[in-house]
Amino acid sequence: MHTTPPPNPTPNPTQITRIAPSPTGALHLGNARTFLINWALARQNNWSIILRIEDLDTPRVKPGVIDQTIDTLTWLGIDWDTGPIIQSTDLPNHHAAMESLASNKLVYPCTLTRSQIEAAASAPNEGDHETRFDPSLRPTQIPSSFNDAGTNWRLVVQPNTIEFTDTFLGLQSFDPSTTTGDFVVWTQRSCPSYQLAVVVDDHHQSITHIVRGDDLIDSATRQITLQRALGYTTPQYTHLPLVRGQDGRRLAKRHGDTRIDHYRSSGTTQEHIIGLMAFWCGLTPQRSKMSPADFLGAFDLDTLPKDDIIFTPEDDQWLTS
């Protein structure tokens, strides 16, 4: 039986974070570590927590995964104050954002193929392998209305250095015009892209603190660009080191079955999972069982290791022994 600390009885309604899993697969150890840290920071600082299910990547969304994700988070001892909010149920706000961008001639439809875009680009963006969209491919006439939701639309990205101070990584500086160029904000599936969706949702849900993996650090600059174009306030970002396999690549199926449900069904206890997270976070000198309440009491962002975590055979053995 696992112990779960009681919800914070008086979360600050003006300080809000979101735990935002995508139902494209079961949560693995890397996801769990990020969500656990997000939860601990929220409860320590009196932030309210929204659980948001980001289900707009429809080709990859798997049936039953939303319920499975909620069950796994609960089993880990992670609680929230509002939700779950299903992202796909709130598309009118995304349409309104596109109409606002179009009225200012900041977006345009684009039917170019990947090969056509690659032919005009020097190299893909290293962070997410997105090919830079060269401004020479931008149409000469930018429409002033959003009138074709079944086509990809791109944001007009002018040269501009975006600077922000990350709570964990410190000062960050990027120019999205040189990394991704005019990036997609609306897809031909008649729904917003990830970048637009999270910006609009964060705004309408009054999110003030975003905690996530540092593979999304470049996305932050695109999202800040969108926030400014829409007149939104920029939240405080905290980007965390990732959990990787021994090959240095982000934890995935290629590194074996690292799903929380896999370990759970094999008899691994909640305290073993939390204990490994605590070890990875520098809270303990060795792997040892820990409850969510003890993790909450011990976690300190200032002492979190700066380097990525490497998932080792010893970690797996700890969870399965």
C-alpha positions in Angstrom: 0.0 0.0 0.0 1.4 3.4 -0.9 1.1 6.6 1.0 0.1 9.9 -0.7 0.5 13.3 1.0 -2.8 15.2 1.2 -3.4 17.9 -1.4 -2.3 21.3 -0.4 -5.5 22.8 1.2 -4.9 26.4 0.1 -3.0 26.5 -3.2 -2.4 30.0 -4.5 -5.0 30.6 -7.3 -2.7 33.2 -8.9 0.3 30.7 -9.2 -0.6 27.8 -11.5 1.4 25.1 -13.1 0.3 22.2 -15.4 1.2 18.6 -15.6 0.6 17.8 -19.3 1.1 14.3 -20.4 0.4 13.3 -24.0 -1.6 10.0 -24.4 0.6 8.6 -27.2 2.0 5.9 -24.9 2.4 4.8 -21.3 4.4 6.9 -18.9 8.0 5.8 -18.6 10.6 6.6 -15.9 11.7 9.8 -17.6 8.2 11.2 -17.8 7.7 10.2 -14.1 10.7 12.1 -12.9 9.7 15.3 -14.7 6.1 15.1 -13.4 7.2 14.2 -9.9 9.6 17.2 -9.8 6.8 19.5 -11.2 4.4 18.2 -8.5 7.0 18.7 -5.7 7.8 22.2 -6.8 4.1 23.1 -7.0 3.3 21.7 -3.5 6.4 23.3 -2.0 5.6 26.7 -3.5 1.8 26.6 -3.1 1.1 26.6 -6.8 -2.2 25.2 -8.0 -1.9 22.2 -10.3 -3.9 21.6 -13.5 -3.8 18.2 -15.1 -4.0 18.7 -18.9 -4.1 15.8 -21.4 -2.5 17.0 -24.6 -4.3 14.8 -27.1 -4.0 16.8 -30.3 -1.4 14.5 -31.9 -4.3 12.4 -33.1 -2.5 9.9 -35.4 -0.4 8.8 -32.4 -3.0 8.9 -29.6 -3.8 5.4 -28.4 -7.2 4.3 -27.0 -7.3 3.8 -23.2 -4.0 5.7 -22.6 -5.7 8.7 -21.0 -7.3 6.6 -18.3 -4.0 4.6 -17.9 -2.0 7.8 -17.6 -4.3 9.2 -14.9 -4.2 5.9 -13.0 -0.4 5.8 -13.2 0.0 9.4 -11.9 -2.3 8.6 -9.0 -0.4 5.5 -8.1 2.8 7.5 -8.0 1.3 9.8 -5.5 1.0 12.8 -7.8 -2.2 14.8 -7.3 -3.7 17.9 -8.8 -6.3 20.6 -8.1 -8.1 20.9 -11.4 -8.7 18.5 -14.3 -8.2 16.4 -16.1 -8.7 18.9 -18.9 -8.7 17.3 -22.4 -7.0 19.6 -24.8 -9.0 18.6 -27.9 -12.3 19.8 -26.2 -11.3 23.4 -26.3 -10.5 24.2 -29.9 -12.6 27.5 -30.2 -9.8 29.3 -28.3 -7.3 28.1 -30.8 -9.4 29.2 -33.7 -9.7 32.6 -32.1 -5.9 32.9 -31.7 -5.5 32.1 -35.4 -8.0 34.7 -36.3 -6.1 37.2 -34.2 -2.8 36.3 -35.8 -4.3 36.5 -39.3 -5.8 39.9 -38.7 -2.3 41.2 -38.1 -1.0 39.3 -41.1 1.3 37.2 -39.0 0.3 33.8 -40.4 -0.1 32.3 -43.9 -1.2 29.0 -45.5 1.6 26.8 -46.8 1.3 23.7 -48.9 5.0 23.2 -49.6 6.3 19.6 -49.2 9.1 18.6 -46.8 11.5 18.1 -49.7 10.8 21.6 -51.1 11.5 23.1 -47.7 14.6 21.0 -47.2 15.9 22.1 -50.6 15.9 25.8 -49.4 17.3 25.0 -45.9 20.9 24.7 -44.8 20.4 22.2 -42.1 17.7 20.8 -39.8 17.2 22.3 -36.4 19.3 20.2 -34.0 16.9 20.3 -31.1 14.0 18.5 -32.7 15.1 17.8 -36.3 12.7 20.3 -37.7 14.0 21.7 -40.9 14.4 25.5 -40.9 11.8 27.2 -43.1 13.7 29.8 -45.1 12.0 33.2 -45.4 12.5 33.1 -49.2 9.7 30.5 -49.3 7.3 32.9 -47.6 4.5 34.2 -50.0 4.6 37.8 -51.1 1.0 38.3 -50.2 0.0 37.5 -46.6 -3.7 37.0 -46.1 -5.6 38.9 -43.4 -8.1 36.2 -42.5 -7.9 32.6 -41.3 -10.1 31.0 -43.9 -8.7 27.5 -44.6 -8.4 25.3 -41.5 -7.5 22.2 -43.6 -4.1 23.6 -44.6 -0.8 24.0 -42.8 -0.3 27.6 -41.6 3.0 29.2 -40.6 3.9 32.1 -38.4 5.9 35.0 -39.9 9.1 34.9 -37.8 11.2 38.0 -38.1 14.8 38.1 -36.9 14.7 38.7 -33.2 16.7 37.4 -30.3 14.5 36.0 -27.6 16.0 36.1 -24.1 14.4 34.6 -20.9 15.8 33.5 -17.6 15.1 29.8 -16.9 14.7 29.0 -13.2 17.1 26.1 -13.5 19.3 26.8 -16.6 19.7 30.6 -16.1 19.7 33.1 -19.0 18.8 31.7 -22.4 19.1 33.4 -25.7 17.9 32.2 -29.1 16.7 33.6 -32.4 14.0 31.4 -33.8 14.3 32.9 -37.2 17.7 31.2 -37.5 16.8 27.9 -35.9 13.3 27.1 -37.3 12.2 30.1 -39.3 8.5 30.3 -40.0 7.2 27.4 -38.0 3.8 25.6 -38.3 1.1 26.9 -36.0 -1.9 25.2 -37.6 -1.9 21.8 -39.3 -3.7 20.3 -42.2 -5.5 18.0 -39.7 -7.6 21.1 -38.9 -6.1 21.5 -35.5 -3.4 23.7 -33.9 0.2 22.6 -33.8 1.8 21.8 -30.5 3.4 25.2 -30.3 0.2 27.1 -30.7 -1.9 24.7 -28.7 0.2 25.0 -25.5 0.5 28.8 -25.8 -3.2 29.2 -26.1 -4.0 26.7 -23.4 -1.4 28.1 -21.0 -2.9 31.6 -21.5 -6.6 30.6 -21.0 -5.7 28.4 -18.0 -3.6 31.2 -16.4 -0.5 29.1 -16.2 2.3 31.0 -14.5 4.9 28.2 -14.1 6.0 25.6 -16.7 8.2 22.7 -15.6 9.4 20.3 -18.3 12.3 18.5 -20.0 15.2 20.6 -21.5 14.5 19.0 -24.9 11.9 21.7 -25.2 14.2 24.6 -24.4 14.1 25.7 -28.1 10.3 25.4 -28.1 10.2 28.0 -25.4 11.6 30.7 -27.8 8.9 29.8 -30.4 6.2 29.9 -27.7 7.5 33.2 -26.4 7.4 34.5 -30.0 3.7 33.4 -30.2 2.9 34.8 -26.7 4.2 38.2 -27.8 2.3 38.1 -31.1 -0.9 37.3 -29.2 -0.4 39.8 -26.4 0.0 37.0 -23.8 2.1 37.1 -20.6 5.1 34.8 -20.6 5.2 32.2 -17.8 8.2 31.3 -15.8 10.1 28.3 -17.4 12.0 25.6 -15.6 13.7 23.1 -18.0 15.0 19.9 -16.4 17.8 17.5 -17.5 16.5 14.4 -19.3 16.8 10.7 -18.5 18.8 9.0 -21.2 19.9 5.5 -22.1 23.5 4.4 -21.9 23.8 5.3 -25.6 23.1 9.0 -24.7 19.8 9.1 -26.5 16.6 10.1 -24.8 14.9 7.3 -22.9 12.6 5.3 -25.2 11.6 1.8 -26.3 15.0 1.1 -27.7 16.3 1.0 -24.1 13.9 -1.7 -23.0 10.6 -1.5 -21.2 10.9 1.4 -18.9 7.2 2.0 -18.5 5.9 2.6 -15.0 3.1 0.1 -15.6 5.7 -2.5 -16.6 7.4 -2.3 -13.3 4.2 -1.9 -11.4 2.7 -5.1 -12.9 6.0 -6.9 -12.1 5.5 -6.1 -8.4 7.7 -3.0 -8.1 6.4 -0.8 -5.3 5.7 2.9 -5.5 8.5 3.5 -2.9 11.0 1.8 -5.2 10.1 4.1 -8.1 10.1 7.2 -6.0 13.4 6.1 -4.4 15.0 5.8 -7.8 13.7 9.3 -8.6 15.2 10.6 -5.4 18.6 9.0 -6.1 18.5 10.6 -9.6 17.6 14.0 -8.0 20.6 13.8 -5.7 18.5 13.5 -2.6 20.0 10.2 -1.4 23.6 8.8 -1.8 22.2 5.4 -2.9 19.0 3.9 -4.1 16.6 3.4 -1.2 12.8 3.3 -0.9 11.0 6.6 -0.4 7.4 7.7 -0.1 6.0 10.7 -2.1 5.7 12.6 1.1 9.3 12.2 1.9 10.3 13.1 -1.6 8.2 16.3 -1.3 9.9 17.2 1.9 13.4 16.5 0.6 13.4 17.8 -2.9 15.5 20.9 -3.6 15.8 22.4 -7.1 19.0 24.2 -6.1 20.8 20.8 -5.6 19.4 19.0 -8.6 22.2 17.6 -10.7 22.8 19.7 -13.9 23.7 16.7 -16.1 21.3 14.4 -17.8 20.6 11.1 -15.9 21.8 7.9 -17.5 19.4 4.9 -16.9 21.7 2.0 -16.0 21.3 -1.8 -15.6 21.7 -1.2 -11.9 18.7 1.1 -11.9 16.6 -1.6 -13.6 17.9 -4.2 -11.2 16.9 -2.0 -8.2 13.4 -1.8 -9.6 13.0 -5.5 -10.4 14.8 -7.2 -7.5 
